[in-house]
Structures are given as structure tokens and as C-alpha cells.
Amino acid sequence: MSEETKSLNFIEHIIEEDLKNGLSKDKLRFRFPPEPNGYLHIGHTKAIGISFGLGEKYKAPVNLRFDDTNPAKEEQEYVDAIKRDIEWLGYEWANELYSSDYFQTLYDWAVQLIKDGKAYIDSQSSEAMATQKGTPTKPGIDGPYRNRSVEENLDLFQRMKAGEFDEGSHVLRAKIDMQHVNMHMRDPLMYRILKKHHHRTANDWCIYPMYDWTHGESDYIEQISHSLCSLEFKPHRELYDWFKEHVYGYAANELPMQPKQREFARLNLSYTIMSKRKLLKLVQDNVVSGWDDPRMPTISGLRRRGYTPNSIRTFIDKVGVAKRENVIDVSLLEFCIREDLNYAAPRVMAVLDPVKVIITNYSNDKVEWLEAENNQEDETAGFRKVPFSKEIYIEKADFKEEASSNFFRLKLGGEVRLKNAYIIKAESVVKDAEGNITEIHCTYTTDTEKKVKGTLHWVSIQHAIKAKVREYDRLFMDEAPDSHQDKDFMEFINPNSLKTIEAFVEPSLADVNIGDRFQFQRLGYFNVDDDSKADHLVFNKIVGLRDSWAKQKPKPQQQNQNNNSQQQNKRPAIEQIKSYGKKYDRMKDDQRAKAKAEIQELAKNVSYEDVEALFGTSAKKVGTRIITMISLGVLLDNGLEKNDAINDFISKALDDKNELLVAEAKAI
């Protein structure tokens, strides 16, 4: 078996086998068939990526078909949003189609099924039909209208179409087997009466085809070769084939291809819900500001938050195509956007929680415009000028009157480097009546070659621009908010999922455009929100530089090992970090993302000396070198100044053959 064959996913194996068995490559056709009853979410990106990815791989057409069979829930707004999202992700469809295009054909085929004794009109209540259908362990029973004559069924069906009957009075059902082991085969509904306005066909129809009838026959009409759907449709496959095979007899000459349905595991993401109905409830109950609220898992929400198409497509590639359901940790998605923006986002300085610093030995009226690098990961990014003056803002958290040796930021009597500027020393503080520090008085030195351990970001007060910053946390506090049978998912809403801050940013951001993305140095990645205006800048926090979300509870298997866990927690943080070294580079992507988050959390409690001791690790022990680089990144984010030893360790890593190590080295 070739390397190329080994790398194929199971769907590609199916296609390759079909091609080997005589299917002509020019007959390959795929489709993405959303229902226009809500906005697309991150879960849909997997289905989008699979279908359009196969189209790109095999140079085959991919249709965008809207399965618009329920006018009670569908709107043109959703159609427009879906098209916008797919285009934004970078995919192109061959044809824009609608199931409503086929209403007349579907009706004609339904009439033919009635004539063939394969469909009938049932006039019972929905409750009576549900009772007669039985259960998975109890067979159903035939209803009183199952043996109506063909003539009566045709008459009733035509009168249903003509609008003579009220909603709920009649339905058309396929006549299969009420005792079938598969409940989907127990005379499924094909048509119901719905006297609702349709966003495309207006009031032309008052009967609408059911999804199972419409979906497969639309595939057949479009001559789709492989109908790909998520695992919950696997029990429907038998019905899909039953409808397809019966209709084939009516149109075989015109439509020779019979589609093949195959199922893949859908994308489930931790701390997220994937139900459009539940997402709609969040919108309707004003829990969020709309479908594009940056806390929403919708594609439009992710776009407004600042995610890039590339980061989402990379995420889908890493998740892969599987046959079994699993839950992907949301930290993997966050990892992908960090990786993308690390190379693409310009670096700027912003202070979100300011405290004033007065540099007492700097001239009152003096202003210097200092050179700052835009992005050290991009040689073409160039430089910009940032103003420096006597009074600046730094983050409140970057100063302590007294602190331990592991605190690499500013403290009384201590020195730090100001990014792109000078070294300052804290001499004294001014406090208000409540004891809060309002000013830090410092002195500066022009000896920038002096060795200090910490580096801080800052902004000049007289040049700073006020900006609103929206800091987002996860919308839910539970890993699986809609998996609790005894609780409503709304109970797990995070009340602190949005925090609005009045911040100060450097003046280079005066002319930003909506959608522009930046790294606020040492703070995270941010983008310019849709609400932003020239005189009122609004930024959304996309993601932090590191995963700061601590695990809320131990996994079930860990709960049975309390003694071992307590013993491990007593071990020094650096020893716990080192335990990841042997296996880190061999983990799967989602496991590695979790491990990285845990290492970053532990690294908050290690000293530089602990990490520096690992710089000399053998090149063969690449896992240990990677976890060392991750830990070093946390220290640097917390203000540690790079020195010769650090630069040498990073330089050697950049020359390594291991892609994971190189990626971590580039990130810092």
C-alpha cells in the first residue's frame, strides 16, 4: 500500500474503491445541503470541509443545495447568511440549488407511488399514529386507513394540494412495513399540510414534502454520486435507499446514477452547543446580541470574534474524518487561531487595566518617537513609530510593591525594560484614601544594554487613544451543557462571558478598519469589531496568548485515583511539566492541545532557573525540549526578558527538524 493510500480517510477509500470498480471520475458529484432555518455553526464546518474538500481533491462539482421544505422555520436571511459563511471560508459551489426547485417533480413521483400502492393518505391524529408506530422493541400496528383504495388516495392527495383541508387533517405516508425492525421504515410521512408562506415559492404550495422524502430524491435529481451526512442519519439510510430505488423505476433513463449515502461522525466541541434550535433560543432570550455575537459558535460569530478562515479550515483538518462520535476540546480550535495569527497579526501595545507611571527624571515636554517592530515572525512587516513621554500607562498587574523572585515585572526598587524603549526603576508610589495605588514614580536610564529580567508593554498617556475592549470568556461553564437529562442547558450559561473594558491603545491604531486583527503584546489577539467607528474604537478579544481556562473538574477515571492525584499535586510544578516530555510529541492533536493547556497552567508556578536547567536537554529528547519551550513562553508572557541563554535555546530549536518544536520556538 502506498503512502498516499495510507493517508486516505474512510470516505476517500470508499470513493477510490468505487472508481476502481468502474465509476467514471467525471460522474463524481457532491453537495452540501443545509436547511435554511438558522445560521451555520462550527459543527457545520466539518460537513462543509468534507464535501468541498472532496470536490477540490477530485476536481468534481459541489452543489450548494438548500433543503427548504419547512416554511414555518425558514427565512431568506438564513439563506443569505449561509452563502456568506461558505464564501468567507473560501469555498466555491458549482450550482446554487433548492429542494423547492423540485416540488413539482417530487409531487409527481409521490402520485406515482400512490398508483403503485406504495403510498397512502392517513387521516388519523399525530398522537394516534405515534401510538400505532410502536417502539424500538415493540412492533407497530397497521392503521385504519392503510388499505384505502388507490382512487381514494389519489383524490385526497390532489385535494390536499388544492388546499381543501386544514393543517393536521391528512398526511401522505409511504406504505412499507409497520412491523419493520427499523422504526424509520414504519410507513414514514412523505407530505403534510402546511398553509404557510414559503420564502421562494410564496403561496404556490400548501403541502410540503418531509425531509426524508425530499433529501434523497434531491440527491438523485442532481445525480450526486456520494451523499455524505452525519452519523445520526445512519438509521435513515435504509429509507433513503427504499425511496431512491422505487423512484429509480420512474426516471432511470434520464437519471441513471443512484447516490450512495455514507455517514461520518459529526463535530462535537466542548463548552459548546450544536443545536440551531438552542442557539435560536439564546438569540430570542437576549442571552446574546444576535446570531453573530462573538460568543456564539456560529461561523458569523467566529468571524466577528476575529477567527480567520484558515484557522477554521486547519482545525477541521486536524479533527479529521472519523466513524465514531467524540468530543473535541475547544482548546484545539483556540490553538489553531493562535498559530495563524502568530504569523499574520501585527504587534501593537495596549493597556487594559491602567495605572499611571511618572518618570521623574524625564523632561516634562519631551516626546520621542521610538522604532518598534511590527511582527518579528514576518520579515516584510516592517517597523512603526511609537511615542514615549514622561507619563505612561502600564498594567496594574505588572506592578507590586513587594514580590518574590519569580515576579519578573515591576516592583519597588526593581527594574524592568519597557518594550521598544528604556529601562525604568520603581522608586515610590502614591496612593488614594482607600490605599489604592494611583501613581508609580520611576526613574529611567538610557543604558538599554543593561541586563534585566522583565519586559513590560506601555502606552504614552498624552498620545493614547481610548478604546472599548470586549473580553470574552466561554459562553457555558460546563463541558457538555446540553447533555444533562435533568437540567436545562440554559442553567450552565456563564454570567461572566462578556467583560467590557475602557482601555488605552497606542496611536498607530487610529486608522484601523473593521476586521483588522492585532496582537496586543503580552495580552492576546484582538480584532476591530463591527461596532467600531473612527471616534469610538471597539476591539474584541479573539483569544489569549495562552490557554487560561483551567479544567473545571477531574475526568471520571481520575476521580477513582484521588490518592494518586493528591500525591501528584504535591510534586513541584516543574516535575509535573517534565512528566509530559516523554509522550508529548507522540500525542494526537486534541490530546496535545489539552496537555499544552495544562503545561501552561503549571508553568505559572515555576521559576526561570527551573526552566533554564532544561535548556541543555539532549536533541533526541524532543518532547522535553518542546515542553520546555512551552513553559518558557509563559514566563516570557509574564514579563521575563530574553537573554543570551534564552536566545540560544530558541535559535537551536528553530534549526531542528521537528515541526512541533519549531512551531513553539517561532511562537515566542
Secondary structure as GFF3:
##gff-version 3
##sequence-region A 1 668
A	DSSP	alpha_helix	3	6	.	.	.	ID=ss1
A	DSSP	alpha_helix	10	20	.	.	.	ID=ss2
A	DSSP	three_ten_helix	25	27	.	.	.	ID=ss3
A	DSSP	beta_strand	30	32	.	.	.	ID=ss4
A	DSSP	alpha_helix	44	58	.	.	.	ID=ss5
A	DSSP	beta_strand	62	66	.	.	.	ID=ss6
A	DSSP	alpha_helix	76	89	.	.	.	ID=ss7
A	DSSP	beta_strand	95	98	.	.	.	ID=ss8
A	DSSP	three_ten_helix	99	102	.	.	.	ID=ss9
A	DSSP	alpha_helix	103	115	.	.	.	ID=ss10
A	DSSP	beta_strand	119	122	.	.	.	ID=ss11
A	DSSP	alpha_helix	126	132	.	.	.	ID=ss12
A	DSSP	alpha_helix	150	162	.	.	.	ID=ss13
A	DSSP	beta_strand	171	174	.	.	.	ID=ss14
A	DSSP	three_ten_helix	183	185	.	.	.	ID=ss15
A	DSSP	beta_strand	189	193	.	.	.	ID=ss16
A	DSSP	beta_strand	207	209	.	.	.	ID=ss17
A	DSSP	alpha_helix	211	221	.	.	.	ID=ss18
A	DSSP	beta_strand	226	230	.	.	.	ID=ss19
A	DSSP	three_ten_helix	231	236	.	.	.	ID=ss20
A	DSSP	alpha_helix	237	251	.	.	.	ID=ss21
A	DSSP	beta_strand	260	264	.	.	.	ID=ss22
A	DSSP	beta_strand	268	269	.	.	.	ID=ss23
A	DSSP	alpha_helix	276	284	.	.	.	ID=ss24
A	DSSP	alpha_helix	299	305	.	.	.	ID=ss25
A	DSSP	alpha_helix	309	319	.	.	.	ID=ss26
A	DSSP	beta_strand	327	328	.	.	.	ID=ss27
A	DSSP	alpha_helix	330	344	.	.	.	ID=ss28
A	DSSP	beta_strand	347	348	.	.	.	ID=ss29
A	DSSP	beta_strand	350	351	.	.	.	ID=ss30
A	DSSP	beta_strand	354	359	.	.	.	ID=ss31
A	DSSP	beta_strand	368	373	.	.	.	ID=ss32
A	DSSP	beta_strand	383	388	.	.	.	ID=ss33
A	DSSP	beta_strand	391	395	.	.	.	ID=ss34
A	DSSP	three_ten_helix	396	398	.	.	.	ID=ss35
A	DSSP	beta_strand	399	400	.	.	.	ID=ss36
A	DSSP	beta_strand	410	411	.	.	.	ID=ss37
A	DSSP	beta_strand	415	418	.	.	.	ID=ss38
A	DSSP	beta_strand	423	431	.	.	.	ID=ss39
A	DSSP	beta_strand	437	445	.	.	.	ID=ss40
A	DSSP	beta_strand	455	456	.	.	.	ID=ss41
A	DSSP	beta_strand	459	460	.	.	.	ID=ss42
A	DSSP	beta_strand	465	472	.	.	.	ID=ss43
A	DSSP	three_ten_helix	489	492	.	.	.	ID=ss44
A	DSSP	beta_strand	498	505	.	.	.	ID=ss45
A	DSSP	three_ten_helix	507	511	.	.	.	ID=ss46
A	DSSP	beta_strand	517	520	.	.	.	ID=ss47
A	DSSP	beta_strand	524	528	.	.	.	ID=ss48
A	DSSP	beta_strand	537	543	.	.	.	ID=ss49
A	DSSP	alpha_helix	556	559	.	.	.	ID=ss50
A	DSSP	alpha_helix	562	569	.	.	.	ID=ss51
A	DSSP	alpha_helix	573	578	.	.	.	ID=ss52
A	DSSP	three_ten_helix	584	586	.	.	.	ID=ss53
A	DSSP	alpha_helix	589	602	.	.	.	ID=ss54
A	DSSP	three_ten_helix	603	605	.	.	.	ID=ss55
A	DSSP	alpha_helix	608	612	.	.	.	ID=ss56
A	DSSP	alpha_helix	622	637	.	.	.	ID=ss57
A	DSSP	alpha_helix	644	654	.	.	.	ID=ss58
A	DSSP	alpha_helix	659	667	.	.	.	ID=ss59
###
